Amino acid sequence: MDRRSWYLVLAVAGCVLPYSQFLPWVADHGLNLPLLLRELFASRIGGFFGLDVVISAVVLIGFIRVEGARAAVGHRWLPTLATLLVGVSCGLPLFLYMRERRLQRGAAGPA
C-alpha cells in the first residue's frame, strides 16, 4: 500500500473509531456539553488525554495553514473541519493524504 492510500485509510479509521464511542454517548445523553466535559475531566488521566488532544488540535490547525500554503494544498478547510468535528485522529491523516496527493501531482507535472 502506498503512503497516500495509507493516510486515507488512517483518516477513515480516525473518523469511524472515535465516533463509534461518541455516537452511543450522544444517543444516551444528547449533546450535553457540560456533562461531556465533566466526564472527560472526571479523572486526572482523562484530563491528561483531553488536554493533550486540545493542544494537538491547535498545533495541527496551525500546521495545516502553514504547510498547506507552502505545499499549495487546496481545500485546507476540509482537514481543519475534520479536526474540529472529529479530532486529530482524522484531521492529521486527511491533511497528509491531501498533501501527498498534491506533492505527487506536482512531481508529475501539470495536469
Secondary structure, 3 states (H helix, E strand, C coil): CCHHHHHHHHHHHHHHHHHHHHHHHHHHHCCCHHHHHHHHCCCHHHHHHHHHHHHHHHHHHHHHHHHHHHCCCCCCHHHHHHHHHCCHHHHHHHHHHHHHHHHHHHHCCCC
